[in-house]
Amino acid sequence: MLVNDPDLALPHSGPARRTPRFMLSGRLVVVVAILVFAASLRTAVTSIAPLLTRIGDEMGFGATTIGLIGMMPTAMFGIAGFLAPALSRRIGLENLTLAAVVATGAGIALRATSSSAGVLLLWSGLALLGMGIGNIVIPPLVKRYFSDRIALMSTAYITFVQLGTAVPAALAVPVADAHGWRISLAMWALVPAMALLPWIGIAAARRRRRDDDAATERVTGLWRTPLAWGMTFMFGMTSLVTYSLFTWLPTMISDAGGSDQLGGAVVAVFSALGFIGTLVAPAVCARFRNPFGFAAFFTICLAVGLAGITWAPMSGTWVWVALLGVGPTTFPMALTLINLRTRSDAESAALSGFAQGVGYLLACTGPLFVGVLHEATRGWTLPTAFLFIAVAAIAAGAAVACRPLPIVVEDVPLPQNGPDDLAGQP
């Protein structure tokens, strides 16, 4: 049941009902903790990208290392997807989140002290692993504490993820010019640092509540369910297309005769339009029993935008970019559906880990394959055909993920711990 208790870390993992004094309840601290950590989930990626050439000149690495750093985020996010559900069952959702906050902050801070490419990769990997675990645990945290406000909290935390994507990219070069690239990288460790104290309190409060009525469960058979694969393709293929466009849109514009400034502006607008999807998708998914019509519309936007930017890039450029920017709204839709199609926070954690784990590993191949196909053909027709296949996979996955049916898996209760252990932890 949904327990109406102002305790800081009391979960709400049963059937949803409205809580009139939502923002006045003890859950306010959890809101702050989730949103601040969400703001740090992309900072290690976008704060370093504009500075890689500058850092490479100082450390003596080139395009190969830069390419490896570019592939690390999706690869580490995928690995985190496989690790997080098991770690969550072992040490608890809140404890795992606290560890992810520490790893993210420590990795961001320590990589700013790097003196070689190897050390930079090591500490970047730590930060990205923490961020990847954060990607996985936030949906089940929303399910646990805010089952009566899933759409609202999904909108809020995805918005903070978007802010944490855009702001570091915008400030990276100006801060590096004024204070050096090390300060420009290190300052983003302050964001997870601000989340540290709230998560210490939440994890401690959770450990004190040994009478929690939620059973610890292990979800099995997930890989056999159509919903899990539908969600994976909806999430993973959207990420593949998005990361490919982030990487190659400037080159497509340049090859068509556009300036570097135009290429940069195109990427900025493409990224900014993601905020529209963040604000719209959770409400749409919560309001409509089957939101596939919206998902189909967004995939059509992607397909038309891809066709336009490939075969008429300098005619109607901003129309194509607008369509491409709106298309990835299927990404926040997938994140919201993870909670709407599961019955407990254990199922949410398992589905989140599976969909994001497999999905991000698929996504990390996108920019590479587009580059290989472009290099082989010296054109954009074949790379765009590859992205059309990915868009079709988004639509196919969404057709399954949007159906108003809960995931059908086996929830196996785990043995209860003794009175001195953390009984009731997921």
N, C-alpha and C positions, 0 to 999 in steps of 0.2 A: 504494500500500500504506500501511498504518498504521505509521508509523515510531516505534519506541519509543526516544525520545531525550529526556533531561531538559532540553534547550535551552528557554529561556523561551518563545520564539515559534515553535517548530516546530509547524506545523499537522498535524492528523490528518484528512485529507480523503478517505481511501480507505475500504475496507470496515471495518466496525466490529468490534472484538474487545475483550475486557475487559482493563483495565490494573489489576493487583492493587494497586499502590501509588499509586492515583489521587491522593489528597490530598497525597502526599509527592513527587510529580513536579514538574517545573518549571512545569506548568500551573496550579499554585496561584496564581501571580501573575495569570494570565489570569482565573481564577475571581474573584479580588478585583476586578480591573478591570471585568469585566462586571457584577458585582453592584452595585458602587458606582455605576456609570453608570446601571444600570437603576433605581436608587433615585431618580435625578434626572429621569426621563422624564415625570413628571406634576407636579413641584413648581411649575413656573411657571404651571400651570393652577389647581390647587386652593389655592395660597397667596394668590392675588389675588381669587378669586371672593367670599369673604366680606367683602372690604374695598372693593369697587367703589363702593358708595354713598358711603363715607367719602372715598375718593380723588376721586370725582366732585364732591363738595361743595367740596373744596379747589381743584380744578383748573377747575371750572366746566363739566363736561360732564354729560350726562343719559342718558336711557334709550337713545337711538340709539347712542351710543358704547359704552355698556355691552353692548348687543346685539351690536355689532360685535366687541368683545373676546370675547364668548361664542362667536361663530362662528369666531374665528381658529384655535383649536387644531386642529379637524378639517380646516379648509381648509389650514393650513400642513402638517399631517401628510400630507394628500393630495398636495400639491406635492412634499414630500420624497420620497414614494414614486416619483415620476417622475424625480427628479433623482439619487437615491442609486445606482441600479444603474450608470448611465453614469459617475458620479464614481468609483465603486468600481473600475470597469475602468480608468479613467484614472490614478488616483493610488494605488490599492490599498485594500483593505478596512481595514487597520489605520490607515493615514494618514487615511482618511475618518473613521474613528471618533474619532481624535485631534482632527480639526478640529471634529467635532460636539460633543465635550466642551468645547472652547474656546468655541464659539459659544453653547452652553447656559449656561455659567458667566458669560460676558461679558454676554449679554443679560439674565440675571436680575439681575446686579449693577448694570448701567447703567440699567435701567428704574427702579430705586429712586431714581435721581437726577433723574427726569423732572420738568419744570416745566410741561408742557403735555400735552394728550391726544395730539397728533401724535407727540411724542417717546416717550410711553409705548407707543403702538402700534408704533413703529419698533423699539424695543428688545425689546418682547414678541415681535414677529415674528422677530427674530434668535434669541431663546431657543427659540421654538417650532419654528423650522426645525432647529436643532440637535437638539432632542428628537425631531422627526419622523425625522431621519436615523438617530438612535439606535434608534428603533422598527424601522427597516428593516434595519440592519446587525447587530443582535444575533442574530437567527435564523441567518444564515450564519456568524457567528463561532462560535456553538455547534456548527454543522455542521462547521466546519473544525477546531476544537480538541478537540471532545468528541463525536465521532461514536459513541463507545462509551458515552456517558452522556447521550443526548439527553433522555430523560424526566427524569432527575435535574436536569440543568442547566436545562431548561425550567421545571420546578417552582420551582427556586431563583430564577431571574431574574424570573419573573412574580410571585412572592411579593414580591420587592423593589420591583417596579413598584407593586404594591398598597400596600405600606407608604409609598412615596413619594406615593401618592395620598391616603391617609387622614391621615397625620401632619401635613402642612402645613395641611390644612383645619382640623384640630382646634386647632392652635397659632396660627393667623393672628390671630384676634381678641384672645386674651389677650396675645400679644406686642405687638400694635398698641396695646392699651390701656396697657400698661406702658412701651413705648419708642417708639411712633409707627409708622405704617404703613410708612415707608421701611425701618426696621430689620426689620420683619416680612417684607418682601419680599426684602431684600438677603441675609438670613442663609442663604437656601437656595442661594446661589451657592457655599457651602462644600461642598456635596455633589459637584457636578462638579469642584470644585477638588481634592478628595481623590482623584478618579479620574485627574487630569491626569498625575501622575508615573508611575503604572503604565503608562498608555497611551503616554507618551513612550518608556519602555523597551521596550514590546512593538513599537511601530512601528520603533524603531531596530534591534532584533534581527531583525525581519522583513526590513528592508532589507539587513542583512549576509548573509542567507542567499540568495545568488544561485544556489545549486545546487538550489533547491527543485524537486521533481519534479512539481509540479502545474502543468499548462498553463494559460495565461491564455485564457479562453474568453469568447465573446459568445453569449448565448442568444437565439435568434431564433424567431419563430413562436409565442410564448407566448400571444398573444391569440386564436389559433385553437384552443387546447386546451380541452376541456370542464373539465378539472381546474382550470385557472387561473380560469375563470369560476365554477365551483362554490366554490372557495376564496374568491373575491372576494365572492360573495353571502353565504356563511356568515359571513365576517369583517365585511363592510360592513353588512349588515342587523342583525347583533347589535349593532354599534356604534351604528347609527341608533336602535334601540329603547332601548338603554341611555342614550344621551345625551338622548333625548326624555324618558325617565322621570326622569333626574336634574333636568331643567329643570322638568317639569310636575307631578311627583308632589305637591309641597307645595300647588300650586294646586288639584289635584283633591281633596285632603283638605280644604282650606279651603272649597271650593265645596260640599262635602258637610256642612259644619258643624263640622269639626274645628278645633282650635286651631293656632296657629303652632307651638307646642311639639310637638304631635303630628306636624305636617308635617315638622319638622326631624328628629324621632326616626325617622319612616318612611324618610327619605332615608339617615340614618345606618345603619339596619339593612339597608336595600337594598344599600348600599355594602359593609358589613362581610361580608355573606354571599358576596361575591365571592371571599373568601379560601378558601371551601370548594371552589369550582371550580378555583382555582389549585392546590390540593393534589391534587385528584382527576384533573383532565383529562389532564395529560401521561402519568400512569401508565396510564390507561384506553386512551389512543391507542396507547401502546407495547405494551400487553399483548394487545390484540384486533386481529386483522387488519382487521376492518371494524367500527369502533365506532359505526356509524350508529344502532344501537338506543339508545345513550346520548344521541346528539344529538337523536333523535326525542323521547325522554323530556323533555329540557330544553326543547324547543320547546313541548311540551304544557304544561309548567309555566308558561312565559311566557303561553300563550294563556289558561289557566285563571286565572292571576293578573291578567291584563288585564281579563278579563270580571268578575272579582270586584271589583277596585278601581274599575271603572267603574259597575257596576250595584248593588253592595252594599258601598260603601266603608266604612261604619261598622259593618258586621256581618261579623265575622271579618277585621278589618283586617290583623291580624298574619299570618294564614294567607295572605292574598293577597300581602302583602309578602314573606313567606318564599318563596313560589313565584316571584315576580318576581326575587328575589335569586339564586335558584339557576339560573334560566333562562339567563342570559348565560354559563354555563359553556361554551357553544359558542365563546366568544371565545378562552380559552386552548386549547381543542381545536384551533381553526384555526391558532393560532401554532405548536403542536406539530406538526401535520400538514404544515406547510410544510417541515420538515426530514425528516419520515418519507416524504414523497412525492417527494423529489428525490434525485438521485444524486451531486451534487457541491455544493460551496459556491457555485459560480457559478450553478447552477440555483436554489439556495436564495435567493441574493441577488435574482435576477431575479423569482422567484415572490413573494418577500416584498415587493418593490417594487411589483409589479403589483397584488397582492391588497390591500395596505394603501393604495397610492396611489388606486386607483379606489374601494376600500371606504370610505376616510375622506371622499372627496369626496361619495359618496352619503350618508354618515352626517351630514354637516354640514347637509343639507337637512331632517333629521328634526325637530329642535325647531322650526324655522321653519314647516314645513308643519302640524305639530300646532297651533302657535299660530294660524296663519291659519284653519285649520278650526274651531278652538274659537271664535275671534272671530266667524267668519261664522255659526255655528250656535248660539252661546251655550250649548253643551252639549258632552258628551264622547263621544257615540255615534259621530259621524263621525271624530273623531281616533282613537278606538280601532279603528275599522274600517280606517283607514290602517295602524295598527300591526299589526293582524291580517295584512294583506297582507305586511308586512315579515317577520313570523314565518313565514309560509308560504314566503317566499323563503329564509329561513334553512334550513328543512327541505329545500327543493329543492337548495340549494347543498351542504348537508351530505351528501345522498344521493350526490352525485358526488364530493365531496372525500374522503369516508370510504372509498371503494372501494380495495381493496389493490392499486392499480396505480400505478407511478411515472409522473411526467409525461413525455410524449413530445414533445420539442422538439429542435431542431437546435443542437448546441453547436459553434460555429465558432471554431477556434483563431485567435488574433490573431497578427500578425507578432511574432517575437521581437525584443527590444531588443538593442542592442549591449552589450558587456561593461561599459561604464561606466554603463549605465542600470539601472533596477530590474527586472532580468529575473525572470520568475516571478511578478510581482505580478499579482493578479487585476484 
